[in-house]
């Protein structure tokens, strides 16, 4: 009908387009994948660690997460505790973050680094972190004093 918007007309990311027709850049990560990436405490913890250092070995991350989950210092983490977290990271959480282009994972060195969408996810995490799980964030960022055994 005349005067009605063309439903087949594609929205653009052109700044001159009306606001209701502007789309984010294709490189922009939609909000749903951000929340999906941050939906599990182990993935959030992994992302929190990326604030501190942008490259981690999978074993170091597994140790750090096991320490947090068991409320013990890293040096007290048992091989079984580390292995349980390692397997979960390797088979579930790391692939999900790789799929969302938040991290890269080098299979040969088992090294995790930030990827294209990491900044967006970390920014979202920082914005919601204080109200979501501040103890997890503090631990991941090494801001808590390590307790003596």
Secondary structure, 3 states (H helix, E strand, C coil): CCCCCCCCCCCECCCCCCHHHECCCCCCCCHHHHHHHCCCHHHHHHHHHHHHCCEEEHHHHHHHHHHHHHCCCHHHCCHHHHHHHHHHHHHHHHHHHHHCCCEEEECCCCEEEECCCHHHHHHHHHHHHHHHHHHHHHHHCCCCCCCCC
